[in-house]
Amino acid sequence: MFQSLFESGLAPHGICLLWDPALLWLHATSDLLIGISYYVIPLGLAWLTIRRRDLIFGWMFWLFALFILACGTTHFMDVWVLWHPDYGVQGLLKAFTAVASVLTASLLWVIVPRLLAIPTPEQLKRVSNQLTEETVRHERTAEQLRRSEESFRLLIESVRDYAVFMMDRAGRITSWNVGAQNITGFRQDEIIGQHYARFFTPEDQAGGKPMRMMVTAEAEGVCHDEGWRVRKDGTLFIADSTIHSIVDDDGVLIGFSKVTRDITQRRQAERDLEQARSALAQSQKMQAVGQLTGGIAHDFNNMLTAVLGGVELIETAREAVSPSVARTIRMIRRAADHGAELTTRLLAFSRKQTLIPGITDLNRLVSETMELLRRTLGNSITLEMELSSDVWPIFVDANQVEAALLNLAVNARDAMADGGTLTITTGNIHLDEQYSRHHDEIASGDYAFIAVRDTGCGMPSDVLEHALEPFYTTKGVGKGTGLGLSQVYGFVKQSGGHVELQSRVGAGTTVMMYFPRSHAEAAVAGQAVSRSGPALPTGTEKILIVEDEEEVRAYSVTAARHLGYDVIEARDAQTALSLLQEKAGISLLLTDVGLPGVDGRDLARMAQSAHPALKIVFTSGYAQPTLAELGLLDRGVRLLPKPFRIEDLAHALRSALDADRGDTDEGTKASG
């Protein structure tokens, strides 16, 4: 069939055109131009498709190029058959072209809806504009975010008192600020990538504390801790730190933030404040107890004045009493003397005793007291001295310093029942402002000190806290009054000094006595004031005794009459002023300071106003410094402290009466 198709005797197609040259060339030229164009078009499509592999429906371009190429070939075949009757080949070519055309047309309608879905240029322009606006917004947002991040970075960098840094999920440091460098000492290039556990002490690291904090922060969102941390140089500081977990939008942990503050100074300030409050409370307590004991001693002195005075009056008639009564009297005197000693200790604690201070050389005083201390301590205790050279002189009552050393030695002996060593040390020290802030009632400055240190059993903290309080003792019944340390405390405080106790169970006790430095030359230490004379001085002058305590007034009147004086008595100021008006010739007024209503000071002023020559002697259960502090009288007055004996009364009355007028005026100023 194919043979007959290609070998038929058909004439060339030119015969149909009558072999007219014009028609032949018209058809041939047109078909050639169309064919060439149809070949050029597929080449352009192929080139486009190859260069733009991202074109959608690229296969359709290849199919269309094949269809155009086939069409172009049919036109070349039309030229060919003008002179060659190859109609069979032309038919096959047209059949192929028909198939390509049908296929192209069919697929074209399949993709037309999809082609219609492609945005139009207007739509693309709108989308492009929207994309442009979105891009601008995105860039603006990105710029705002960048500025925000920069501001946050600057904020973190400006924080110098807090360490603020970030960590990844494993605890490795990813950011670092200036505050962190200031607190820890690490620079950013030294610490980035390191684990934050390096700031913890070896004990905390071994105990797993860093990991526990991260686990807690991950589980609860935050973990707060306060404890010791380690700086780069190995020093420790107290850190107040907080770890926060950081999660993304899906709640997945991505890291941690940590804020740390060095609170070492704050904790130290709190401890200092607590110590100051404790010292103030202790000082106020001791002051209150001192006021109480001072008041008790005052009342007790009034009673002792009557008791001791009564005993003395009985003893003046000793030949009239039996031996058994005499023994009873001696027993009463011993008890009364013990009571007088007890009030002296109470006044010492309350800082109300009368002191006779002088410039004292501590080293000399301690050396001269050593023999007495050795006899007190016994052979089982070794007494040692560590005296510093050039110890500053102090202005104190040397006798009271000796008494304080003796008190402390007795306490040390009781604490070293099985023997031991007592060491007395002297030296100089400067107490600064910080020490003064922590110890109430002590000013900063230069001090000389005496330290008494034993190797005894020591005191627990609860005992040490109350050791300076009067009547506080851990000794058995009858083995101590509890006034030894309190007397030392009161004397040192009254001398402007300070007492410090240091003790630990099993390590002994040290008592430090600080005395303010004096810039005068030291006198001979330990000079005691004594008074001796022949018989008691007497007199016949008329005197007025004013005392509100009946027993004390009765004793005073009896004792003065025993000394030969003409005595008038009164229980209050109003009665005394009336007697001064009624009775002529009264030479001396002996009055108690603490009278009810008008006190002794005002009575003396009113009495001398009316009787300028009248001599004044005051009596009181308080000591002279306390009376001056209370404003009841000046320090220069004549004072007869209670309890007083007949001897004391005799000398006080005679001394006042024998003084000249100028002396009297100076000594009896009551109001300044």
C-alpha positions, 0 to 999 in steps of 0.5 A: 500500500505504501509502495502504491502510495509513493509510486503512483503516477500522479502528476505534480501539483503544479499542473493544477496551477497550469504551470503558471509561473506567477502562481507557482512562485506566489504559492512557493514563496508564501509557503516558504515564508510561512514554513520559515516563520513556523520554524522560527517560532518553535526555536523562540519557544524552545529558547524561552523554555530552556532559559526559563525553567521556572515557567509553569506549563513548560511542557505546553510550550514544547508541545506547541513548538512541536505543533508549529514545527509540524505546520511549518513542515507541511508548508515546505512539503506544499512547495515540494509537491508543486514539482514532485507528486509525493502526495503520500508523504504529504498526507502522512505529514499532514496526518502527523500535523493533525494529531499534533493539532488535536492534541495541542487543542485538547490540552489547551482547553484543559489548561485554559482554566488554570491559565485564567487563574494566573493573576492579571497584571493589575492583580500582580501590581496590587499584590506587588504594592501590597508586598512592597507595603508589607516589606516596608512594614517588615523593615520598619518592624525590624528596625524597631526590633533592632532599636529595642534590642539595642536599648535593652542591651544598653539598659543591661550594660548600664546596670552596674550593681546587678549581674545580669546574664543569659544561659542556654539550657545546659547552663552555659553563659551566653551573655554578660554585662558590666555589673556581672564583671564588677561583681565577679571579676570576669571579663566577657571574653573570659566567661562566655561559654563557661558553666555558671556553676563555677561561681558556686563554692566547692561544697555547693558544687559537690552537693549539686546546688547549681543543677537543682536551681536550674531544675527548679527554675525549669519546673516552676519558672523561677528559682530564688537563692541566697548564699555564698559565691566565689569571685575570680580572685577566690574571695567569697561574697553573699549573693542574692540571685534569681533564675528565670526560665525562658521558653518559646511560643510553644512552651519549649525551654530555650534557656535561662536568665539570671540576675545576681546582686552582691549583698555582702555589705547589706548583710554586714550592715544588718549584722552591725545593726543587730549588734548595735541594737543588742548592745543598746538593749543590754546597755539600757537593761544594765542602766535600768538595773543600775537605777534600781540597785542604786535606789535599793542601796539608798533605802538600805543605807538609811536602814543601815545608818540606824542599825550601825548607829544604834550598835555604836550607841550601845557600844559606848555603854559597853560596861553596862551590858552582859557578855552575851549581849556584847556578843550579840552586838558584835554579831549585829555589827558584823551583819551591818558591816556586811550590809554596808559592803553590799550597798557599796557594791551595789553603788559601784555597779550603778556607778553611784559610788564616790570615787577618789581618782588620780593619775595612775601608772597601771604597770606599777599598780599591777606590780604592787598588787601581785603579792596580794593576788598570789596570797588570794589565789593559792599555790595551785594557780600560777600568776603571770604578768605581761606588762607592756612598756610605756603604758599610758597613764590613766585617771582612776581611783587606784584603790578601786582598780586594786579591788577590781583585780582582786574581784577578778582573781577570786572569780578566776580562782573559783573557775580553776578548781584544779589549778591553772594560770592567771595572766594579767596583761597591760597595754595601749589600744586605740578604739576606733569609730567602728568599735564605738558604734558596736559598743554603747557608751564608749567613745573612740580614742586612746585607752590603756587596758588591763586584761585578766585571763584565766585557763578555767572552765569558761562560760557558755553564751547564755551565762556570758550574756548575764555575767555583768548583772548584779546578783547573777551567779552560777556558784552554789548557795553561800559561795558568791553574791553575784556582785563581783563582776557587776562591781567591776563593770560599774566602777570601770563605766563610772571611770569613763571606761569599758568592760569586755568579756570573752569566754568559751567553754573549756577555753577560759575567760578573759576580762578586758578593762579599758580606761581612757588615756590621761595626758598627765604624769602618773602619781604613785599608785594605790595611795589610800586615803585614811584619817586618824586622830585622837578622840572624837571631836565634840561641841556644844553648839545648837544644831538642827537635824532634819530627816524624814526617816524616823529611825535615822533621825532618832540615831542622828539626834542621839549621836549628836547629843552624845557628842555634846551638841544641843540638838533640835529635830524636824521631819520636813522642811516646813517644820525646820523653817519654823524652828529656825524662826522660833529658835535663836542661836542655831549654828548648823543645819544637818539635812537629808537631801531627799526630803518630801515636798521641799527637798534639802537643797531648797531648804538650805537655800531658804535657811541661809537666805534668812540666816547667812551665817548658818552652816550646812551639812547634807546627808544622803544614801546616794553618793555625791556624783549622783546628787550632782547629776540629779541637780540636787546640789553642787559637787562642792557641798559638805556631804555626809554619806549614809550609812555614817558612824558617830566618828563620821558625824563628829568630824563632819559637824566639827569641820563645818562649824570650825570653817571660816565664813568664806569657806562656809559660803563656798561650801554651802552653795546649793543652787549655784 
